Amino acid sequence: MQNTMTGLELRPMPVPASVDAPVAADFVDMVRVRNLVYREISGHGDNDVTPGELLPALQPTPYVERLFWNVMWGGELVGRAGLDLPLEEGSRVGLWRVELLRAAWGRGIGTAAYEMIERIAREHGRTVLQTAAEHPHAEGARIPSPTGFGSIPHDWAARFLQNRGYRLEQVVRVSALPLDDKTYARLAELCDEARAAADGYRVVSWTVPTPTEFVAGYGAMKAAMITDAPAAEMEYDEEEWDAARVAEHDRTYVDADRTMLVTAAQHIASGDLVAFNELVIGTDLSAATSQEDTLVARAHRGHRLGMLVKCAGLLAWRDIAPASPRVITYNAEENRPMLDINEAIGFLPESYEGEWKKELT
Ligand SMILES: CC(C)(COP(=O)(O)OP(=O)(O)OC[C@H]1O[C@@H](n2cnc3c(N)ncnc32)[C@H](O)[C@@H]1OP(=O)(O)O)[C@@H](O)C(=O)NCCC(=O)NCCS
């Protein structure tokens, strides 16, 4: 779309089938700028991905419609915009992002990209628009989370969102754990304690693709992530995770050559999987590790299973990615039980993310 602003083009970016396809140049360029934007915000490269790692996660699926644009300014790529439309029945939600290189801020480009996104979300009948933004540490005024837990600096992104009708709903803590001898010694101790408390459960683990025997149990826990993780006033659709959805999830890691280790606790009497933790790394095994979902099923809380799956997973990780220097994880600032576990392991807060929502009228 050629915008009325001189020099601005919001160029639709179809996701190519492969990074080698002749049409993939825009996608490859988008990934380069994506990495630069995140480096500018955070000051580190922990969020870097290669085109080959990102592509499988963005390809069309039956579960979400994804729209992408490359933001061109004077013929140069300066950022990207995206809108995800979950395809759960009756979904009201649109999840969007506008991410620009710092040199392009403050010229009305973000506003133009956002206005296009809001218009398209309306055309698709979506009435709840949501986004997340990293708000790096800054001196000065802060916005408290309405949950009562955490706050973010009243920075450029916060003002941009507020001025477009968004409300901060939740603060998410980004934490890092150094993977060094001291951490591994602490993990061994914590793991022994958790094992002693978790009588009646055993640890099972796999790297994706998920073995057939665990597909149903893993799918049930992935569905519970949506309903059980603290979401404050953010709106997320309930999801059904059948075998096809687990396979689609696994494909995005396998096709990207990314390793995901799932460490689960199995209730011995019933055979049910009742807790799990995920650790992920891309093709560069000396890069940061990402800790993704962790959950203990409600009926099985209070047996130290959260600590058990985290510690057992991190201890096993040493054989998979011995050169990875640290683990990054994201937790709702009000999620005290999870933060207690992470703090005991040695995770330290690095930065904070805001979860933002607007209800269209
Ligand atoms: C947040 C972000 C998208 C804002 O984009 P931006 O292009 O800097 O925003 P704009 O220039 O359109 O608007 C910012 C302010 O500058 C004003 N502005 C400055 N120069 C302008 C111009 N020439 N024309 C129009 N507006 C201008 C806008 O009116 C706006 O003020 P307002 O909020 O009072 O209306 C951008 O800073 C960014 O990419 N940040 C990092 C990623 C991020 O946090 N994204 C947000 C969530 S996904």
The ligand as an ORCA input file, in Angstrom:
! r2SCAN-3c Opt
* xyz 0 1
  C       6.485      2.722     19.147
  C       6.812      3.034     17.695
  C       6.094      2.014     16.783
  C       6.276      4.444     17.379
  O       6.539      4.743     16.029
  P       6.916      6.268     15.581
  O       7.020      6.251     14.100
  O       8.052      6.756     16.366
  O       5.604      7.033     16.025
  P       5.004      8.355     15.359
  O       6.109      9.228     14.868
  O       3.972      7.967     14.358
  O       4.258      8.951     16.567
  C       4.928      9.332     17.742
  C       4.562     10.750     18.075
  O       5.303     11.613     17.231
  C       4.408     12.526     16.582
  N       5.046     12.952     15.354
  C       6.309     13.369     15.295
  N       6.613     13.758     14.047
  C       5.556     13.569     13.280
  C       5.273     13.786     11.919
  N       6.175     14.285     11.086
  N       4.081     13.433     11.475
  C       3.178     12.950     12.296
  N       3.385     12.728     13.617
  C       4.551     13.040     14.120
  C       3.144     11.751     16.475
  O       2.035     12.627     16.342
  C       3.118     11.039     17.806
  O       2.652     11.852     18.844
  P       1.263     11.509     19.599
  O       1.455     10.168     20.228
  O       1.098     12.615     20.569
  O       0.226     11.476     18.526
  C       8.330      3.032     17.447
  O       8.930      3.904     18.354
  C       8.971      1.679     17.593
  O       9.055      0.939     16.616
  N       9.427      1.305     18.817
  C      10.040      0.006     19.068
  C       9.057     -1.159     18.980
  C       7.834     -0.946     19.857
  O       7.937     -0.687     21.032
  N       6.647     -1.097     19.248
  C       5.379     -0.891     19.934
  C       4.603     -2.106     20.164
  S       4.566     -3.303     18.906
*
